[in-house]
Amino acid sequence: MATWQENSAFKSRLRRVLLALGLAVMAAQSFAKPAAWYRWASKMTDHRVCAQTSPGPGWFREPIAFTDSGCSIRVKPF
């Protein structure tokens, strides 16, 4: 075995560093915002749906973003 594998002080420091790194990543994710909702309009008919992702290739996204699944509350600009 290599000496670093036998050194318990190294392992202890490595555990602390990895724990701190993991906590930092989780803390950064806690500030993330949810994805916006958009109205999608059909290219073939005049149907509209509210979704976060495209319903398929026959739809185009309208430019206004919303915060709810009913597409009733607009996203506030910065």
C-alpha positions as CSV (number, residue, x, y, z in Angstrom):
1,M,0.0,0.0,0.0
2,A,1.1,3.6,-0.6
3,T,1.9,5.7,2.4
4,W,-1.0,8.1,1.8
5,Q,-3.4,5.2,2.0
6,E,-2.1,4.2,5.4
7,N,-1.9,7.8,6.8
8,S,-5.1,8.3,8.8
9,A,-4.5,12.1,9.2
10,F,-4.6,12.4,5.4
11,K,-7.8,10.4,5.3
12,S,-9.3,12.6,8.0
13,R,-8.4,15.8,6.2
14,L,-9.7,14.4,2.9
15,R,-13.1,13.5,4.5
16,R,-13.4,17.0,5.9
17,V,-12.6,18.6,2.6
18,L,-15.1,16.4,0.7
19,L,-17.8,17.1,3.3
20,A,-17.2,20.8,3.0
21,L,-17.3,20.6,-0.8
22,G,-20.5,18.7,-0.7
23,L,-22.1,21.1,1.7
24,A,-21.0,24.1,-0.5
25,V,-22.6,22.5,-3.6
26,M,-25.8,21.8,-1.7
27,A,-25.9,25.4,-0.4
28,A,-25.5,26.8,-3.8
29,Q,-28.3,24.7,-5.1
30,S,-30.7,26.0,-2.4
31,F,-30.6,29.4,-4.1
32,A,-31.6,28.1,-7.5
33,K,-35.0,29.3,-8.9
34,P,-37.5,26.9,-10.4
35,A,-37.8,26.8,-14.2
36,A,-40.2,29.2,-15.8
37,W,-43.5,28.2,-17.4
38,Y,-44.3,29.3,-20.9
39,R,-47.4,29.3,-23.2
40,W,-46.9,27.0,-26.1
41,A,-49.0,27.6,-29.3
42,S,-49.8,24.9,-31.8
43,K,-48.5,25.5,-35.4
44,M,-51.5,23.6,-36.8
45,T,-54.4,24.8,-34.7
46,D,-55.0,27.7,-32.3
47,H,-54.6,25.6,-29.2
48,R,-52.4,26.8,-26.4
49,V,-50.9,25.0,-23.4
50,C,-48.8,26.0,-20.4
51,A,-45.7,23.9,-19.9
52,Q,-42.0,24.2,-18.8
53,T,-40.8,22.2,-21.8
54,S,-42.0,21.8,-25.4
55,P,-45.0,19.6,-25.9
56,G,-43.5,18.5,-29.2
57,P,-42.2,19.5,-32.6
58,G,-45.5,21.1,-33.7
59,W,-45.5,23.8,-31.0
60,F,-43.7,27.2,-30.6
61,R,-43.0,29.0,-27.4
62,E,-44.5,32.5,-26.8
63,P,-42.0,34.9,-25.3
64,I,-43.6,35.7,-22.0
65,A,-42.5,33.7,-19.0
66,F,-44.8,32.8,-16.0
67,T,-44.2,31.5,-12.5
68,D,-47.1,29.2,-12.2
69,S,-48.5,26.2,-14.1
70,G,-51.6,28.1,-15.1
71,C,-49.6,30.8,-16.9
72,S,-51.4,33.5,-15.0
73,I,-48.5,35.2,-13.0
74,R,-45.8,36.7,-15.1
75,V,-42.1,36.5,-14.1
76,K,-41.0,39.8,-12.7
77,P,-38.1,41.3,-14.6
78,F,-34.9,42.1,-12.8
